[in-house]
Amino acid sequence: MTPAAELTSADFLANADHTLLAPGTTPAELEAFLLDALALGVGRVCISPTLVDAAQGPLRSSAVEVVTVVGFPSGAHTAAVKAAEAIEAARDGAAEVDMVMNRGLARAGDWAGVEAEIRAVREAVPGRVLKVILETAALRDDEIVAACRAAEAAGADFVKTSTGFDPAGGASVHAVRLMAETVGGRLGVKASGGIRTAAAVRELAAAGATRFGVSGTAAIIGSWAEPSGEAAGPAGSDSAY
């Protein structure tokens, strides 16, 4: 990705997972969200597994890819359940899967168990991009490092900071930098949770984030000052993620 110092709004949109994970989303709300995504020009949308099939029609003539989540948001599901969710999502058309790591295993120091559950999902959907959500705000630094190593050993493509639903918090520059240093460019780093401004995007990119999970995408673009000094892109609604 473009260095953070040169990051443009187009770079951001190409690497944004425009997100709608609110429980109770209706078909009308999904359609409005997808229309917003197409207008914004994002590379991907991140939606709940039950919405993946319905999203295929509106996105059929576009290049926008669908990302979904498994074991969401707690991660306290069995590896078999996470793998089954991933398989069904892939059949429904998801190009990428973001799985929530079992934080209990991590806190217990059972890194073999963490690696095994990630590998179970990896093997279930070998043709899909796999991201592992660590919930970094709830982990110690050594746990973040160990989780990144387990994700890499299991064959994941990305490590990701947060679900956006945990009271411990969302993405932080410190966590992203630690993750990026640990994976050393071999995996991508997705920052998500509480990213609401262009300044935050640039700061996280400088720390090593290569993908961004955001729901307030339009507001971020609305605050994006290009070198010309003009705001880029359309404006729209914001929400918390």
C-alpha positions as CSV (number, residue, x, y, z in Angstrom):
1,M,0.0,0.0,0.0
2,T,1.1,3.6,-0.5
3,P,3.2,5.0,2.4
4,A,1.1,6.8,5.0
5,A,2.7,10.1,4.1
6,E,1.4,9.8,0.6
7,L,-1.9,8.1,1.4
8,T,-4.7,9.5,-0.7
9,S,-8.5,9.1,-0.3
10,A,-8.4,6.7,-3.3
11,D,-5.8,4.5,-1.5
12,F,-8.0,4.5,1.6
13,L,-11.1,3.5,-0.3
14,A,-9.3,0.7,-2.1
15,N,-8.2,-0.7,1.3
16,A,-11.4,0.0,3.3
17,D,-13.8,-2.7,4.4
18,H,-17.0,-0.7,4.6
19,T,-18.8,-2.2,7.5
20,L,-22.4,-3.0,8.6
21,L,-22.5,-5.5,11.5
22,A,-25.4,-4.1,13.4
23,P,-27.7,-6.9,14.7
24,G,-31.2,-6.7,13.3
25,T,-30.3,-5.2,10.0
26,T,-33.3,-5.3,7.6
27,P,-33.2,-6.0,3.9
28,A,-34.0,-2.3,3.2
29,E,-31.1,-1.2,5.4
30,L,-28.8,-3.6,3.7
31,E,-29.8,-2.3,0.3
32,A,-29.2,1.3,1.4
33,F,-25.8,0.3,2.8
34,L,-24.8,-1.4,-0.5
35,L,-25.9,1.6,-2.5
36,D,-23.8,3.8,-0.3
37,A,-20.8,1.4,-0.8
38,L,-21.2,1.6,-4.5
39,A,-21.4,5.4,-4.4
40,L,-18.3,5.7,-2.2
41,G,-16.2,3.4,-4.4
42,V,-14.9,1.1,-1.6
43,G,-13.1,-2.1,-2.4
44,R,-15.2,-4.3,0.0
45,V,-18.1,-4.4,2.3
46,C,-18.1,-6.3,5.6
47,I,-21.5,-7.7,6.6
48,S,-23.0,-10.4,8.8
49,P,-23.1,-14.0,7.4
50,T,-26.9,-13.9,7.1
51,L,-26.6,-11.0,4.7
52,V,-24.0,-12.4,2.4
53,D,-26.3,-14.1,-0.1
54,A,-28.7,-11.1,-0.3
55,A,-25.7,-8.8,-1.1
56,Q,-24.8,-10.7,-4.2
57,G,-27.5,-9.3,-6.4
58,P,-26.9,-5.6,-5.8
59,L,-23.1,-6.0,-6.1
60,R,-23.2,-8.3,-9.1
61,S,-22.1,-5.8,-11.7
62,S,-19.5,-4.2,-9.5
63,A,-16.0,-5.0,-8.4
64,V,-16.9,-4.7,-4.7
65,E,-16.1,-7.9,-2.8
66,V,-18.0,-9.2,0.3
67,V,-16.3,-9.8,3.6
68,T,-18.0,-11.6,6.5
69,V,-17.4,-12.5,10.1
70,V,-17.4,-15.9,11.9
71,G,-17.4,-16.6,15.6
72,F,-18.6,-13.0,15.9
73,P,-18.3,-11.1,18.1
74,S,-17.2,-13.1,21.2
75,G,-15.0,-15.7,19.6
76,A,-16.3,-18.2,22.1
77,H,-17.4,-20.7,19.5
78,T,-15.9,-24.1,18.8
79,A,-13.5,-24.3,15.9
80,A,-16.0,-26.6,14.1
81,V,-18.7,-24.0,14.3
82,K,-16.4,-21.3,13.0
83,A,-15.3,-23.5,10.1
84,A,-18.9,-24.4,9.3
85,E,-19.9,-20.7,9.3
86,A,-16.9,-19.9,7.0
87,I,-17.9,-22.7,4.5
88,E,-21.5,-21.5,4.3
89,A,-20.4,-17.9,3.9
90,A,-18.0,-18.8,1.1
91,R,-20.8,-20.8,-0.7
92,D,-23.0,-17.7,-0.4
93,G,-20.3,-15.5,-2.1
94,A,-18.0,-14.2,0.6
95,A,-14.5,-13.5,-0.8
96,E,-13.0,-12.9,2.7
97,V,-13.6,-14.2,6.2
98,D,-12.8,-12.4,9.4
99,M,-12.8,-14.9,12.3
100,V,-12.7,-14.0,16.0
101,M,-10.0,-15.7,17.9
102,N,-10.9,-17.6,21.1
103,R,-9.6,-15.1,23.6
104,G,-10.0,-17.6,26.5
105,L,-7.4,-19.8,24.8
106,A,-5.1,-16.9,24.4
107,R,-5.5,-15.7,27.9
108,A,-4.7,-19.2,29.1
109,G,-1.6,-19.3,27.0
110,D,-2.9,-22.2,24.9
111,W,-1.3,-21.0,21.7
112,A,-1.4,-24.5,20.2
113,G,-5.2,-24.3,20.7
114,V,-5.4,-20.9,19.1
115,E,-3.3,-22.1,16.1
116,A,-5.5,-25.2,15.7
117,E,-8.8,-23.3,15.6
118,I,-7.4,-20.8,13.0
119,R,-6.0,-23.7,10.9
120,A,-9.5,-25.3,11.0
121,V,-11.0,-22.2,9.4
122,R,-8.1,-21.9,7.0
123,E,-8.5,-25.4,5.8
124,A,-12.3,-25.0,5.5
125,V,-12.0,-22.1,3.1
126,P,-8.7,-22.4,1.3
127,G,-9.6,-20.1,-1.5
128,R,-10.7,-17.2,0.6
129,V,-8.7,-14.4,2.4
130,L,-8.7,-15.1,6.1
131,K,-8.3,-12.5,8.8
132,V,-8.0,-13.2,12.5
133,I,-9.6,-10.7,14.9
134,L,-7.5,-10.6,18.1
135,E,-9.4,-8.0,20.2
136,T,-6.1,-6.3,21.0
137,A,-7.5,-3.8,23.5
138,A,-8.2,-6.8,25.8
139,L,-4.8,-8.4,25.4
140,R,-1.3,-7.8,26.8
141,D,1.5,-7.0,24.4
142,D,3.0,-10.5,24.7
143,E,-0.4,-12.0,24.0
144,I,-0.8,-9.9,20.9
145,V,2.6,-11.0,19.6
146,A,1.9,-14.7,20.4
147,A,-1.5,-14.4,18.7
148,C,0.0,-12.9,15.5
149,R,2.5,-15.8,15.4
150,A,-0.2,-18.3,15.8
151,A,-2.2,-16.7,13.0
152,E,0.8,-16.8,10.7
153,A,1.7,-20.4,11.6
154,A,-1.9,-21.4,10.8
155,G,-1.9,-19.8,7.4
156,A,-4.0,-16.6,7.9
157,D,-3.6,-13.7,5.5
158,F,-4.2,-10.9,8.0
159,V,-4.4,-10.1,11.6
160,K,-7.0,-7.7,12.7
161,T,-7.3,-5.5,15.9
162,S,-10.9,-5.6,17.0
163,T,-14.6,-6.5,16.5
164,G,-15.7,-3.0,17.4
165,F,-18.1,-4.5,19.9
166,D,-15.9,-5.2,22.9
167,P,-16.0,-2.6,25.8
168,A,-12.2,-2.8,26.1
169,G,-11.9,-0.6,23.0
170,G,-11.0,-0.7,19.3
171,A,-7.9,-0.1,17.2
172,S,-4.8,1.7,18.7
173,V,-1.6,2.9,17.1
174,H,0.4,0.9,19.6
175,A,-1.4,-2.4,18.9
176,V,-1.2,-1.9,15.1
177,R,2.5,-1.1,15.3
178,L,3.2,-4.2,17.4
179,M,1.2,-6.4,15.1
180,A,3.0,-5.0,12.0
181,E,6.4,-5.5,13.6
182,T,5.5,-9.1,14.5
183,V,4.2,-10.2,11.1
184,G,6.9,-8.2,9.2
185,G,4.9,-7.7,6.1
186,R,4.2,-11.4,5.7
187,L,0.6,-10.9,6.7
188,G,-1.6,-7.8,6.3
189,V,-2.8,-5.8,9.3
190,K,-6.4,-4.7,9.5
191,A,-7.2,-1.9,11.9
192,S,-10.9,-1.7,13.0
193,G,-12.9,-0.3,15.8
194,G,-13.4,3.4,16.5
195,I,-11.7,4.8,13.3
196,R,-13.7,7.9,12.4
197,T,-11.3,10.5,10.9
198,A,-8.9,10.8,8.0
199,A,-6.2,11.7,10.6
200,A,-6.8,8.4,12.4
201,V,-6.5,6.5,9.2
202,R,-3.2,8.1,8.3
203,E,-1.8,7.5,11.8
204,L,-2.8,3.9,11.7
205,A,-1.3,3.5,8.2
206,A,1.9,5.0,9.5
207,A,2.0,2.4,12.2
208,G,1.6,-0.4,9.7
209,A,-2.2,-0.9,9.0
210,T,-2.8,-2.1,5.4
211,R,-6.6,-2.5,5.7
212,F,-9.2,-0.5,7.5
213,G,-12.6,-1.7,9.0
214,V,-14.8,1.3,9.1
215,S,-18.5,2.1,9.1
216,G,-18.2,5.9,9.0
217,T,-16.4,5.8,5.6
218,A,-18.2,8.7,4.1
219,A,-17.4,10.9,7.1
220,I,-13.8,9.9,6.8
221,I,-13.7,10.8,3.2
222,G,-15.5,14.1,3.9
223,S,-12.7,15.0,6.3
224,W,-9.9,14.0,3.9
225,A,-7.9,17.0,2.7
226,E,-6.0,16.2,-0.5
227,P,-2.8,18.1,-1.4
228,S,-4.9,20.7,-3.2
229,G,-6.6,21.4,0.1
230,E,-10.0,20.3,-1.2
231,A,-12.2,17.7,0.5
232,A,-12.4,14.5,-1.6
233,G,-15.3,12.2,-2.2
234,P,-19.0,12.2,-1.3
235,A,-20.4,12.9,2.1
236,G,-22.8,10.7,4.0
237,S,-23.9,9.2,7.2
238,D,-21.7,8.0,10.0
239,S,-22.0,5.2,12.5
240,A,-20.0,3.7,15.3
241,Y,-17.7,0.7,14.5
